């Protein structure tokens, strides 16, 4: 019988992003935030601020390269590992 401890899975696959010297841990995304982040015309800074649990002002110094790096990092390290290990 296959089993999964979802809390352990989320803890083991969490990612950390440091912004202005402060670490933020992301262990899961709401479906709405994941979908909004994937849309081309979405406000990435606002969505990331919500996901990270930081203020929008914390992301203000970062431009397109910094913001897209965070989005790419989440896509490569959080979302794919979830779909790969869930199968």
SULWO-V517088 format. One line per field, one symbol per residue. ss: DSSP state (a for helix, b for strand, c for the rest). psi: psi as a letter, one per 40 degrees, with the letter a starting at -180 (. if undefined). A space follows every 50 residues. Layout:
ss->???
psi->???
//
This chain:
ss->cccccaaaaaaaccbbbbbccbbbbbccccaaaaaaaacccccaaaaaaa aacccaaaaccccaaaaaaaaaaaaaaaaaaaaaaac
psi->hiihhdddddddeiihhhhfehihhheiiidddddddehdfigddddddd ddfiidddedehadddddddddddddddddddddee.
//
